[in-house]
């Protein structure tokens, strides 16, 4: 934690307020407790007693989430990150652990299946709405934490651990999967094996034609960041897991292109890179973003200057990061 100025005013030790607020929550007065968490923590922030403000907000976020109050818990979670920023708290194992503890409190509730009757459909609609609320709340919290970590000592793209948390939560809890967003965070994480297993799992439940797009997108995202090593790791791991599950590996032209591309980038072969891109253009046209990725790849690996480097893919990435 950062150094703080001497305590000012007559604020009591934070633990006194934490215990008092726990009682309010245990009595079921979640809204009243929420207002108290916000106002009391603000007083500690005003007094520059950031460590105690963090203790109050951390306790409140975890407690509200434990009682299923996702909206309240998410709001306090975001306030917790905001206080990390105000207190200039560095990114380290301790601060990461506190963020992780809040993340683990976000509910994981499987959606109901095999519904038929009208009341069951209504239950499904409610479950979908609740899932959307959980995902939005957790996403807001982790995106704020990623932004804080990027400016507080972690990787310039934000903590790989935080990216991995968000990717896994989006995949497991989103009622409608957006593999582009999920992949965006996985490629900024560091668990290629987990990413590969997620892709293989997606292959088993996606619509026809989405499986090779998801794998190609993942590999191109790695390569657009200049990360040939992890691109190869994920592709090799996908092949390995598909084989272990006795599944057939895709033989589409798009996957064939990706395999050739990975081999080409291991040597100085710009003419071959361009030739392959032209030959497989119809496959690459299936997703316009692929051409943006390839422009970036050409610059990263072969020094080919992009005409509009701040447009296209990066514009989409900034939108994703919110």
C-alpha positions as a printed NumPy array, in Angstrom:
array([[  0.   ,   0.   ,   0.   ],
       [  1.118,   3.602,  -0.57 ],
       [  2.286,   5.866,   2.237],
       [ -0.495,   7.882,   3.834],
       [ -0.575,  11.171,   5.68 ],
       [ -1.295,  11.122,   9.405],
       [ -4.91 ,  10.409,  10.293],
       [ -7.112,  13.447,  10.589],
       [-10.425,  14.193,  12.234],
       [-12.315,  11.948,  14.599],
       [-12.924,   8.954,  12.373],
       [-12.803,   5.697,  14.335],
       [-10.707,   2.731,  13.262],
       [-12.219,   1.253,  10.081],
       [-12.887,  -2.11 ,  11.759],
       [-15.547,  -0.509,  13.955],
       [-17.511,   0.574,  10.906],
       [-16.915,  -2.753,   9.167],
       [-18.483,  -4.652,  12.08 ],
       [-21.398,  -2.222,  12.275],
       [-22.09 ,  -2.547,   8.551],
       [-21.861,  -6.342,   8.668],
       [-24.765,  -6.29 ,  11.111],
       [-26.85 ,  -4.09 ,   8.804],
       [-26.244,  -6.491,   5.908],
       [-27.006,  -9.567,   8.024],
       [-30.375,  -8.001,   8.888],
       [-31.193,  -7.86 ,   5.18 ],
       [-31.036,  -4.085,   4.856],
       [-28.856,  -4.255,   1.742],
       [-29.789,  -0.859,   0.322],
       [-29.29 ,   0.921,   3.639],
       [-25.944,  -0.782,   4.089],
       [-24.935,   0.213,   0.562],
       [-25.524,   3.892,   1.222],
       [-23.563,   3.631,   4.453],
       [-20.634,   1.864,   2.767],
       [-20.462,   4.648,   0.202],
       [-20.751,   7.575,   2.597],
       [-18.479,   6.182,   5.321],
       [-15.73 ,   5.112,   2.903],
       [-15.887,   8.585,   1.317],
       [-15.04 ,  10.146,   4.678],
       [-11.921,   8.004,   5.001],
       [-10.916,   8.915,   1.443],
       [-11.393,  12.623,   2.217],
       [ -9.151,  12.155,   5.246],
       [ -6.634,  10.41 ,   2.975],
       [ -6.921,   7.279,   5.093],
       [ -6.96 ,   5.176,   1.938],
       [ -5.995,   1.863,   3.511],
       [ -9.013,   1.965,   5.813],
       [-11.321,   3.108,   3.037],
       [-10.127,   0.099,   1.023],
       [-10.803,  -2.222,   3.947],
       [-14.374,  -0.935,   4.239],
       [-15.092,  -1.16 ,   0.51 ],
       [-13.474,  -4.578,   0.19 ],
       [-15.52 ,  -5.945,   3.083],
       [-18.7  ,  -4.405,   1.684],
       [-18.178,  -5.697,  -1.865],
       [-17.495,  -9.241,  -0.691],
       [-20.396,  -9.23 ,   1.769],
       [-22.959,  -7.87 ,  -0.668],
       [-21.869, -10.359,  -3.333],
       [-21.969, -13.197,  -0.8  ],
       [-25.63 , -12.326,  -0.156],
       [-26.382, -12.29 ,  -3.891],
       [-26.593,  -8.495,  -4.133],
       [-24.691,  -8.273,  -7.412],
       [-25.547,  -4.68 ,  -8.319],
       [-24.535,  -3.422,  -4.863],
       [-21.44 ,  -5.578,  -4.758],
       [-20.328,  -4.525,  -8.224],
       [-20.729,  -0.837,  -7.362],
       [-18.582,  -1.208,  -4.25 ],
       [-16.068,  -3.248,  -6.246],
       [-15.631,  -0.424,  -8.744],
       [-15.319,   2.05 ,  -5.871],
       [-12.629,  -0.181,  -4.367],
       [-10.612,   0.076,  -7.588],
       [-11.201,   3.81 ,  -7.732],
       [ -9.717,   4.09 ,  -4.251],
       [ -6.7  ,   2.05 ,  -5.337],
       [ -6.172,   4.742,  -7.961],
       [ -6.724,   7.669,  -5.57 ],
       [ -4.415,   6.143,  -2.99 ],
       [ -1.783,   5.437,  -5.665],
       [ -1.633,   1.836,  -4.515],
       [  0.953,  -0.116,  -6.544],
       [  0.113,  -3.311,  -8.365],
       [  1.68 ,  -6.168,  -6.407],
       [  0.792,  -9.603,  -5.062],
       [ -1.119,  -8.141,  -2.126],
       [ -3.289,  -5.768,  -4.135],
       [ -3.874,  -8.42 ,  -6.812],
       [ -4.969, -10.869,  -4.122],
       [ -7.545,  -8.401,  -2.813],
       [ -8.973,  -7.912,  -6.302],
       [ -9.021, -11.681,  -6.808],
       [-10.945, -12.214,  -3.562],
       [-13.693,  -9.862,  -4.727],
       [-13.757, -11.537,  -8.152],
       [-14.254, -14.958,  -6.573],
       [-17.348, -13.681,  -4.785],
       [-19.193, -12.906,  -8.021],
       [-21.875, -15.616,  -8.414],
       [-21.556, -18.414, -10.937],
       [-25.012, -19.754, -11.675],
       [-25.698, -22.175, -14.556],
       [-28.646, -21.304, -16.754],
       [-31.627, -23.705, -16.576],
       [-32.06 , -26.216, -19.397],
       [-34.864, -28.36 , -20.852],
       [-37.583, -25.818, -20.185],
       [-40.969, -26.127, -21.8  ],
       [-43.941, -24.685, -19.921],
       [-44.788, -20.977, -19.98 ],
       [-43.707, -20.493, -16.365],
       [-40.412, -22.178, -17.192],
       [-39.884, -19.763, -20.082],
       [-40.488, -16.918, -17.665],
       [-37.903, -18.398, -15.312],
       [-35.437, -18.654, -18.17 ],
       [-36.017, -15.   , -19.067],
       [-35.36 , -13.997, -15.466],
       [-32.234, -16.164, -15.366],
       [-30.917, -14.568, -18.563],
       [-31.496, -11.096, -17.133],
       [-29.708, -12.011, -13.914],
       [-26.796, -13.473, -15.879],
       [-26.482, -10.269, -17.899],
       [-26.417,  -8.236, -14.676],
       [-23.672, -10.464, -13.223],
       [-21.538, -10.233, -16.351],
       [-21.921,  -6.468, -16.668],
       [-21.075,  -5.969, -12.987],
       [-18.032,  -8.211, -13.012],
       [-16.846,  -6.755, -16.327],
       [-17.054,  -3.185, -15.042],
       [-15.06 ,  -4.159, -11.963],
       [-12.333,  -6.073, -13.794],
       [-11.998,  -3.559, -16.629],
       [-11.448,  -0.838, -14.04 ],
       [ -8.91 ,  -3.068, -12.275],
       [ -7.096,  -3.766, -15.553],
       [ -6.846,  -0.034, -16.26 ],
       [ -5.545,   0.59 , -12.722],
       [ -2.959,  -2.197, -13.027],
       [ -1.668,  -0.852, -16.351],
       [ -0.754,   2.424, -14.68 ],
       [  0.44 ,   0.971, -11.396],
       [  3.282,  -1.365, -12.229],
       [  1.75 ,  -4.225, -14.193],
       [  2.155,  -4.906, -17.93 ],
       [  1.401,  -1.948, -20.212],
       [ -1.719,  -3.796, -21.414],
       [ -2.798,  -4.459, -17.836],
       [ -2.307,  -7.418, -15.53 ],
       [ -2.36 , -10.779, -17.387],
       [ -4.   , -12.318, -14.316],
       [ -6.862,  -9.821, -14.44 ],
       [ -7.331, -10.318, -18.174],
       [ -7.531, -14.076, -17.587],
       [-10.153, -13.628, -14.835],
       [-12.344, -11.527, -17.102],
       [-11.973, -13.883, -20.064],
       [-12.944, -16.919, -17.995],
       [-15.938, -15.173, -16.388],
       [-17.211, -13.892, -19.731],
       [-17.021, -17.383, -21.185],
       [-18.597, -19.22 , -18.261],
       [-21.339, -16.726, -17.392],
       [-22.336, -14.777, -20.525],
       [-25.765, -15.846, -21.845],
       [-24.58 , -14.897, -25.356],
       [-20.912, -15.621, -26.042],
       [-18.815, -12.963, -27.744],
       [-15.656, -14.875, -28.594],
       [-13.967, -11.75 , -29.956],
       [-14.135, -10.081, -26.53 ],
       [-13.246, -13.291, -24.724],
       [-10.228, -13.848, -26.971],
       [ -9.168, -10.206, -26.589],
       [ -8.645, -10.802, -22.871],
       [ -7.263, -14.343, -23.141],
       [ -4.456, -13.237, -25.465],
       [ -3.464, -10.648, -22.855],
       [ -3.403, -13.324, -20.196],
       [ -0.756, -15.979, -19.84 ],
       [ -2.645, -19.273, -19.649],
       [ -2.495, -20.606, -23.201],
       [ -3.612, -24.067, -22.092],
       [ -6.799, -22.68 , -20.533],
       [ -7.457, -20.607, -23.64 ],
       [ -7.018, -23.66 , -25.856],
       [ -9.429, -25.707, -23.73 ],
       [-11.948, -22.861, -23.951],
       [-11.659, -22.851, -27.744],
       [-12.097, -26.632, -27.908],
       [-15.113, -26.407, -25.618],
       [-16.569, -23.676, -27.849],
       [-16.084, -25.907, -30.893],
       [-18.488, -28.38 , -29.327],
       [-21.384, -25.969, -28.885],
       [-21.073, -23.222, -31.494],
       [-22.942, -22.895, -34.758],
       [-21.367, -24.486, -37.855],
       [-18.686, -22.232, -39.295],
       [-17.951, -20.43 , -36.034],
       [-15.331, -22.886, -34.801],
       [-12.593, -22.161, -37.329],
       [-13.323, -18.439, -37.095],
       [-12.757, -18.53 , -33.334],
       [ -9.427, -20.336, -33.646],
       [ -8.208, -18.162, -36.515],
       [ -9.198, -15.014, -34.613],
       [ -7.279, -16.173, -31.528],
       [ -4.104, -16.899, -33.475],
       [ -4.272, -13.646, -35.441],
       [ -4.78 , -11.662, -32.231],
       [ -1.602, -13.148, -30.754],
       [  0.328, -12.487, -33.941],
       [ -0.92 ,  -8.894, -34.206],
       [  0.796,  -8.336, -30.849],
       [  3.992,  -9.925, -32.193],
       [  3.489, -12.983, -29.985],
       [  4.389, -15.899, -32.251],
       [  5.326, -18.14 , -29.323],
       [  1.908, -18.166, -27.664],
       [  0.148, -18.341, -31.037],
       [  1.983, -21.611, -31.686],
       [  1.351, -22.83 , -28.137],
       [ -2.406, -22.335, -28.471],
       [ -2.573, -23.976, -31.9  ],
       [ -0.523, -26.955, -30.719],
       [ -2.608, -27.277, -27.559],
       [ -5.885, -27.132, -29.503],
       [ -4.664, -29.941, -31.77 ],
       [ -3.557, -31.944, -28.739],
       [ -6.853, -31.559, -26.898],
       [ -8.926, -32.298, -29.997],
       [ -6.957, -35.502, -30.482],
       [ -7.323, -36.518, -26.817],
       [-11.093, -36.107, -27.103],
       [-11.156, -38.218, -30.284],
       [-12.549, -35.279, -32.266],
       [-11.792, -34.383, -35.877],
       [ -9.595, -31.33 , -36.306],
       [-11.048, -28.785, -38.713],
       [ -9.806, -28.92 , -42.276],
       [-11.23 , -25.636, -43.558],
       [ -9.255, -23.369, -45.869],
       [ -9.1  , -20.755, -43.121],
       [ -7.38 , -23.163, -40.72 ],
       [ -5.083, -24.277, -43.52 ],
       [ -4.112, -20.643, -44.019],
       [ -3.41 , -20.169, -40.306],
       [ -1.109, -23.207, -40.275],
       [  0.803, -21.885, -43.299],
       [  0.978, -18.417, -41.743],
       [  2.532, -19.709, -38.519],
       [  5.215, -21.473, -40.549],
       [  5.846, -18.437, -42.749],
       [  6.351, -16.032, -39.836],
       [  9.238, -18.12 , -38.54 ],
       [ 11.397, -16.822, -41.396],
       [ 12.001, -13.71 , -43.464],
       [  9.437, -14.411, -46.157],
       [  7.353, -11.32 , -46.918],
       [  6.643, -12.375, -50.544],
       [  5.236, -15.691, -49.29 ],
       [  3.233, -13.853, -46.617],
       [  1.637, -11.658, -49.3  ],
       [  1.073, -14.565, -51.659],
       [ -0.756, -16.592, -48.994],
       [ -2.866, -13.591, -48.025],
       [ -3.929, -13.13 , -51.634],
       [ -4.578, -16.814, -52.237],
       [ -6.787, -17.216, -49.157],
       [ -8.51 , -13.834, -49.445],
       [-11.989, -15.344, -49.772],
       [-11.537, -17.188, -46.474],
       [-10.128, -14.129, -44.732],
       [-13.034, -12.036, -46.013],
       [-15.351, -14.022, -43.721],
       [-14.379, -11.615, -40.932],
       [-13.282,  -8.076, -41.91 ],
       [-11.181,  -7.692, -38.75 ],
       [ -8.819, -10.381, -40.062],
       [ -7.39 ,  -7.934, -42.62 ],
       [ -6.754,  -5.391, -39.863],
       [ -4.892,  -8.034, -37.891],
       [ -2.828,  -8.981, -40.938],
       [ -1.849,  -5.364, -41.569],
       [ -0.59 ,  -5.221, -38.009],
       [  1.191,  -8.559, -38.382],
       [  2.939,  -7.351, -41.552],
       [  4.205,  -4.325, -39.645],
       [  5.279,  -6.317, -36.573],
       [  7.134,  -9.063, -38.447],
       [  8.212,  -7.431, -41.715],
       [  8.23 ,  -3.699, -41.047],
       [  5.457,  -2.934, -43.524],
       [  4.061,   0.471, -42.514],
       [  0.301,   0.617, -42.065],
       [ -1.501,   3.426, -43.868],
       [ -3.927,   4.188, -41.012],
       [ -2.346,   2.692, -37.868],
       [ -4.792,   4.337, -35.449],
       [ -7.918,   3.148, -37.238],
       [ -9.5  ,  -0.227, -37.691],
       [ -8.438,  -2.831, -35.2  ],
       [ -7.169,  -0.452, -32.511],
       [-10.389,   1.527, -32.614],
       [-12.292,  -1.69 , -31.982],
       [ -9.897,  -2.687, -29.207],
       [-10.349,   0.611, -27.38 ],
       [-14.115,   0.159, -27.618],
       [-13.797,  -3.326, -26.116],
       [-11.787,  -1.998, -23.212],
       [-14.516,   0.563, -22.529]])
